[in-house]
């Protein structure tokens, strides 16, 4: 259960915003990213969609990826 879903948004090679399933919300790293993170965190449908990605993508594919790596 050490799986974490991370989605990062980059602009000009700088990480602007990140969603981490362990934190459960968006975090901004630039002035623009902080504003975007605040907007996205206030949207319940966007947050619930991102939280569901861990189950929909990561946990669904973990066994395939683990088997392929071995």
C-alpha positions in Angstrom: 0.0 0.0 0.0 3.0 2.3 -0.5 1.6 3.5 -3.8 1.2 7.3 -4.4 -0.3 9.1 -7.3 1.4 12.3 -8.3 0.5 14.7 -11.1 2.7 17.6 -11.7 2.2 20.7 -13.9 5.3 22.3 -15.4 5.8 25.6 -17.1 9.1 26.7 -18.6 10.8 23.6 -17.0 9.6 24.7 -13.5 7.2 22.7 -11.5 4.2 24.9 -11.1 1.6 22.8 -9.3 1.5 19.2 -7.9 -1.3 16.9 -6.8 -0.2 14.1 -4.4 -2.6 11.4 -3.3 -0.8 11.3 0.1 -1.5 15.0 0.7 -5.0 14.9 -1.0 -4.8 18.3 -2.5 -3.0 20.5 -5.0 0.1 22.4 -3.9 1.5 25.4 -5.8 5.2 26.2 -6.0 5.1 29.5 -7.9 2.9 32.5 -7.6 0.8 31.3 -10.5 0.8 27.8 -9.2 -0.4 28.8 -5.8 -3.4 30.6 -7.4 -4.2 27.6 -9.6 -3.9 25.2 -6.6 -6.3 27.4 -4.6 -8.8 27.4 -7.4 -8.5 23.6 -8.0 -8.7 22.8 -4.3 -12.0 24.7 -4.1 -13.5 22.6 -6.9 -14.9 19.4 -5.2 -15.3 17.6 -8.5 -11.7 18.1 -9.6 -10.4 17.0 -6.2 -12.6 13.9 -6.1 -11.5 13.0 -9.6 -7.8 13.4 -8.7 -8.2 11.3 -5.5 -9.9 8.6 -7.5 -6.9 8.3 -9.9 -4.9 6.4 -7.4 -7.5 3.6 -7.4 -8.4 3.9 -11.1 -4.8 4.0 -12.5 -2.2 3.1 -9.9 -3.8 0.2 -8.0 -5.3 -1.2 -11.2 -1.9 -1.4 -12.9 0.4 -2.1 -10.0 0.4 -5.9 -10.5 1.1 -5.7 -14.2 4.0 -3.2 -13.6 5.4 -5.3 -10.8 5.3 -8.5 -12.9 6.9 -6.8 -15.9 9.7 -5.4 -13.7 10.6 -8.9 -12.4 
